[in-house]
Amino acid sequence: MQNFSLIKKALLILPLVGLLSACGGDDDLPEPDRNTKMLYIDFDDGATGWKPGFADYPAGQETFYELKSGLETLPTSLGTNRKGYKLSGNNHSDDLYMFVTKQVDGLEPNTIYDFRFKVTFGTNAQKNCMGVGGAPGEAVWVKVGVTKTEPKAVNDGAGNLLMNIDKGQQGAGGSDAILVGDFANSRECGDSNTNYMSKSLISNKGAFSASTDDKGNIWILLSTDSGFEATTTIYFMELEVAATKKSN
């Protein structure tokens, strides 16, 4: 199981021409101290323990929705011979939710933390484009979150797969997942360059808090919530999480 740490380790610098889009007011996450622990994920190191899932679609329609997931080599525009975690689906329901989650430890048991996130991913969706049901960039929302219980898609009894947590609905976050931005990159719609670009999103300070379980474990969630009625393919590349213990 991956562990939160007080010591900041050096991140591998990617050979990319990237895009930084910060949702919050700060340019980066806080440095670790006695109240703040850090988690660093680079999917090029592997995806051990990460579990993919899909929700907000009819059970048994996985082939029709073209659902795909797993660790794959990134498109060359994102780095040579590097890997990322791919999620892909064709959003026939106008509401497809795609996610990957992992349990991590190293925090204090039954303790509330403020969490901040910096997520870096690859996107090929140009900005300001029109799309079926919504834009391919701005109508695909990126959400991150923390829960005590494992996030899963469960059958609602009527044949639909829905999440067992509160991840919000499309452009709105929920109590278990926060909206950090959208899937659009910096290229204007119609640009001849349709290659993938890297994009980083940072959550606002104080925008999300959650409690650990009785062993100090949490589940980390990376996801997209889509209103674009066609195929979205995202490559999650890196994740940084700052967990700051809330004062009593």
C-alpha positions in Angstrom: 0.0 0.0 0.0 1.2 3.5 -0.8 2.1 5.7 2.1 1.8 9.4 2.9 5.2 10.9 3.9 6.6 13.9 5.7 9.6 14.0 3.4 9.3 15.5 -0.1 11.0 13.4 -2.7 12.2 14.8 -6.1 9.7 14.3 -8.9 10.9 13.2 -12.3 10.9 16.2 -14.7 8.9 15.3 -17.8 10.3 16.2 -21.2 7.0 17.9 -22.2 5.7 21.1 -23.6 2.9 21.3 -21.0 0.0 23.4 -19.9 -0.5 24.5 -16.3 -4.1 25.4 -15.4 -4.5 26.1 -11.7 -8.0 26.0 -10.2 -6.8 27.4 -6.9 -5.0 30.7 -6.0 -1.7 29.1 -5.3 0.8 27.9 -7.8 1.7 24.7 -5.9 0.9 22.6 -2.9 2.2 23.4 0.6 5.5 21.9 1.8 5.2 19.1 4.3 5.5 19.9 8.0 4.4 18.2 11.2 0.8 18.8 10.4 1.0 18.1 6.6 1.9 14.9 4.9 2.4 14.4 1.2 1.6 11.7 -1.3 3.3 11.6 -4.7 2.1 9.3 -7.5 3.9 9.0 -10.9 2.1 6.4 -13.0 5.2 5.8 -15.0 6.4 3.9 -11.9 3.4 1.6 -12.3 -0.2 1.2 -11.2 0.0 -1.4 -8.4 -3.2 -1.3 -6.3 -5.1 1.1 -8.5 -8.6 -0.1 -9.5 -10.6 1.3 -12.4 -14.3 1.7 -12.7 -17.2 3.2 -14.7 -20.6 4.4 -13.6 -23.8 6.2 -14.8 -24.6 3.8 -17.6 -26.7 0.6 -17.9 -25.2 -2.6 -16.6 -24.0 -5.0 -19.2 -23.4 -2.3 -21.8 -19.6 -2.2 -21.4 -18.9 -3.2 -25.1 -21.4 -0.6 -26.5 -19.8 2.1 -24.3 -16.3 1.0 -25.4 -15.0 1.1 -21.9 -11.2 0.7 -21.6 -8.8 1.2 -18.7 -5.3 0.4 -17.5 -1.6 1.4 -17.5 -0.5 2.2 -21.1 2.3 3.9 -22.9 1.5 7.5 -23.3 1.1 9.2 -26.7 4.5 10.4 -27.9 3.6 14.0 -27.5 3.4 13.4 -23.7 6.8 11.8 -23.4 8.9 9.0 -24.9 8.3 5.5 -23.6 6.5 6.8 -20.5 3.3 5.4 -19.1 0.1 6.8 -17.7 -3.2 5.4 -16.5 -5.7 5.4 -19.4 -9.5 5.7 -19.0 -11.7 5.8 -22.1 -15.4 5.5 -22.9 -18.0 6.5 -25.4 -20.6 8.5 -23.5 -23.9 7.2 -24.9 -25.7 8.1 -21.6 -24.7 11.7 -21.6 -23.5 11.1 -18.1 -20.6 8.7 -18.1 -18.4 8.6 -15.0 -14.9 7.1 -15.3 -12.6 6.6 -12.3 -9.5 5.0 -10.8 -9.0 4.6 -7.1 -6.5 3.2 -4.6 -6.3 2.8 -0.8 -3.3 4.5 0.9 -2.2 4.6 4.5 0.1 6.6 6.7 -2.3 9.1 8.3 -3.7 9.2 11.8 -6.8 7.1 12.5 -10.2 8.7 12.7 -8.8 12.1 11.9 -10.1 14.9 9.7 -7.7 16.3 7.2 -7.9 19.2 4.7 -6.8 17.7 1.3 -5.3 19.6 -1.6 -4.7 18.0 -4.9 -2.5 18.6 -8.0 -3.4 16.2 -10.8 -1.5 16.1 -14.2 -3.1 14.4 -17.2 -3.0 14.2 -20.9 -5.8 15.8 -23.0 -6.5 16.0 -26.7 -9.7 18.1 -26.4 -9.3 21.6 -27.8 -11.0 24.5 -26.1 -14.1 26.3 -27.3 -15.3 23.4 -29.5 -18.9 22.4 -30.0 -19.9 18.8 -29.3 -22.8 16.4 -29.1 -24.5 17.1 -25.7 -21.7 19.4 -24.7 -18.1 20.4 -25.5 -15.4 17.7 -25.7 -13.2 19.7 -23.3 -15.3 22.0 -21.1 -18.2 19.5 -20.7 -15.8 16.8 -19.4 -15.1 17.6 -15.7 -12.1 16.3 -13.8 -12.8 15.4 -10.2 -10.6 14.2 -7.3 -11.6 13.0 -3.9 -11.0 11.0 -0.7 -13.3 8.5 1.0 -13.1 6.1 3.9 -14.9 3.4 2.0 -13.8 2.0 -1.4 -15.5 3.9 -4.3 -17.5 1.4 -6.4 -20.2 1.3 -9.1 -23.2 -0.6 -7.8 -26.4 -1.7 -9.4 -29.3 0.5 -8.3 -31.8 -2.4 -8.8 -33.2 -0.9 -12.0 -30.2 -2.0 -14.1 -28.1 1.2 -13.8 -24.6 1.3 -12.4 -24.3 4.3 -9.9 -21.5 5.3 -7.5 -21.8 4.3 -3.8 -20.3 7.7 -2.9 -21.3 11.3 -3.4 -19.2 12.4 -6.4 -21.6 15.2 -7.4 -23.3 15.5 -10.8 -21.3 16.5 -13.9 -20.1 20.1 -13.4 -20.8 20.0 -9.6 -18.8 18.3 -7.0 -20.1 16.2 -4.1 -19.1 15.5 -0.5 -16.7 12.8 -1.5 -15.2 14.3 -4.7 -14.3 17.9 -5.7 -14.4 19.5 -9.1 -10.9 20.8 -10.0 -11.4 21.8 -13.7 -12.2 20.4 -17.1 -10.6 18.4 -19.9 -10.0 21.2 -22.4 -6.4 22.0 -23.4 -5.0 25.4 -24.5 -5.4 25.0 -28.3 -8.3 26.8 -30.0 -10.9 24.6 -31.7 -9.8 23.8 -35.2 -6.1 24.0 -34.6 -4.3 21.5 -36.9 -2.3 20.2 -34.0 -4.6 17.6 -32.3 -1.8 15.9 -30.3 -2.2 15.3 -26.6 -1.0 18.0 -24.2 -0.3 17.8 -20.5 -2.5 19.8 -18.2 -2.3 20.3 -14.4 -5.1 21.3 -12.1 -4.7 22.4 -8.5 -7.6 22.4 -6.0 -8.4 25.4 -3.8 -7.1 25.7 -0.3 -9.7 24.7 2.2 -12.1 23.4 -0.4 -12.1 19.7 0.6 -11.8 17.8 3.9 -12.4 14.1 4.8 -11.8 11.7 7.6 -9.5 8.7 7.8 -10.8 5.3 8.9 -9.9 3.6 12.2 -6.5 2.5 10.8 -5.5 5.8 9.2 -6.4 4.7 5.7 -8.2 6.5 2.9 -9.2 5.8 -0.7 -7.9 8.3 -3.3 -10.1 8.9 -6.3 -9.2 10.3 -9.8 -12.1 10.7 -12.2 -14.0 12.4 -15.1 -17.7 13.2 -15.2 -18.9 13.7 -18.8 -21.7 15.6 -20.6 -20.0 15.1 -23.9 -21.8 12.4 -25.8 -18.9 10.8 -27.6 -15.5 9.3 -26.7 -13.2 10.7 -24.1 -9.7 9.2 -23.5 -7.7 10.6 -20.6 -4.2 9.6 -19.5 -3.6 10.3 -15.8 0.1 10.9 -15.4 0.9 12.3 -11.9 -0.9 13.1 -8.7 0.3 15.1 -5.6 -1.9 15.1 -2.4 -1.3 17.3 0.6 -3.1 16.2 3.7 -3.1 18.8 6.5 -4.5 17.7 9.9 -7.3 20.0 11.0 -6.8 21.6 14.4 -9.4 20.8 17.1 
